[in-house]
Amino acid sequence: MRVPFNDLSSHHANLQPALDEALLNVVRTSAFIGGPDIAQFEAEFAAYCETPDCAAVGNGTDALEMALRTLGVGPGDEVIVPSMTFIATAESVAIVGAAPVVVDVLADVHTMDPEKLEAAITPRTKAVIPVHLYGQPCDMDPIIEISVAHGLHVIEDAAQAHGARYKGRPVGTIGHMAAFSFYPGKNLGALGDAGAVVSTHTDLVTNVKRLRDHGRLPDDKFGHSLIGRNCRLDTLQAAALRIKLPHLDNWIRRRREIAGTYNEALRGIVQVPEEIAEVESVYHLYVILVDDRDGVRDQLREAGVASGVHYPTPTHLHPAMTRAYGYRPGDFVRGEQIANHALSLPIFPEMSDDQVTYCVDMVKQAVGHA
Ligand SMILES: *Cc1c(COP(=O)(O)O)cnc(C)c1O
């Protein structure tokens, strides 16, 4: 049997006629920039996130950058980021001219360790970016409590966590602002790059709508009130996302079902991704820790099972980060440990029960537990 890591072709197969129609409609009307699908998708995604508004932007990295700029983060400021995440979290901080300050993650759930937060705060700290890594919400209560005590802004990096919940609340409603990515492989993916910012504060979202379009709002064609950028979302992508969003909760349900099967079959054999109390992960990734990660990965590949590594380098040890900020191996041992032992198993909504069973068997075999 062969099991791919993800299968976007089968993901889109049933949606093909609806996608064709939606895309053709944009072409027929030539509403490529700022067409009606943009405002409609923003309203629909805001409703999904239970926020009053949403600003669609070019990708998830733009979303983080626009949120940072909206909150006034810039040169001379510091922003706290976790040791295990995709580079974009720290990169967006550097893009606005601020310095990313790394804190280590929790050993079991791989998200920001709230207990490490306080010691990393300096008079220059302006914001914290907790990352809901792999689709699992961070332990937000202590992060918010510490941030409030120090007057810091909190930007949720929800790029992997559309629809995840923390104590009943959807991610994106807990911090001041939140950034989402719709990169094709994300749980909600566009047909190319796409992203969004949401917030419970409407004025902050409005500011992003300005920044993404040369500092102006749509009803004010030459009223450039801010120096902005061009990082608008294409209408074609908004049209595609509108077709896919109504299916997201079903896809999440299937991901959680697969994760449940993996957990039951593999707990005690490898370190499985446990959910912290009162959170609902959406399992963008299913990441186990194994001793001989590269060996297990090779064996799985020989058995026809594709796997991934998220991520092989912790935030502080990317060459760009060591060069600019002087970080060294040993600075954040849990992030480094995860980078060396993490293995992502296939998890996608179209995966069959047989494929899940086969993956379980092959993992057991690869770690000598057949
Ligand atoms: C995907 C991702 C991003 C960046 O999103 P893009 O749309 O690829 O720019 C940021 N943070 C995390 C945690 C991500 O997984």
PDBQT file of the ligand as one rigid body, heavy atoms in Angstrom, charges set to zero:
ROOT
HETATM    1  C1  LIG A 401       2.253  28.453   7.110  1.00  0.00    +0.000 C 
HETATM    2  C2  LIG A 401       2.682  29.224   8.314  1.00  0.00    +0.000 A 
HETATM    3  C3  LIG A 401       2.944  30.602   8.284  1.00  0.00    +0.000 A 
HETATM    4  C4  LIG A 401       3.073  31.397   7.018  1.00  0.00    +0.000 C 
HETATM    5  O1  LIG A 401       2.032  31.317   6.162  1.00  0.00    +0.000 OA
HETATM    6  P1  LIG A 401       2.291  31.556   4.581  1.00  0.00    +0.000 P 
HETATM    7  O2  LIG A 401       0.896  31.634   4.051  1.00  0.00    +0.000 OA
HETATM    8  O3  LIG A 401       3.052  30.389   4.083  1.00  0.00    +0.000 OA
HETATM    9  O4  LIG A 401       3.023  32.834   4.428  1.00  0.00    +0.000 OA
HETATM   10  C5  LIG A 401       3.197  31.249   9.481  1.00  0.00    +0.000 A 
HETATM   11  N1  LIG A 401       3.238  30.589  10.653  1.00  0.00    +0.000 NA
HETATM   12  C6  LIG A 401       3.037  29.260  10.721  1.00  0.00    +0.000 A 
HETATM   13  C7  LIG A 401       3.085  28.581  12.050  1.00  0.00    +0.000 C 
HETATM   14  C8  LIG A 401       2.764  28.531   9.554  1.00  0.00    +0.000 A 
HETATM   15  O5  LIG A 401       2.589  27.205   9.629  1.00  0.00    +0.000 OA
ENDROOT
TORSDOF 0
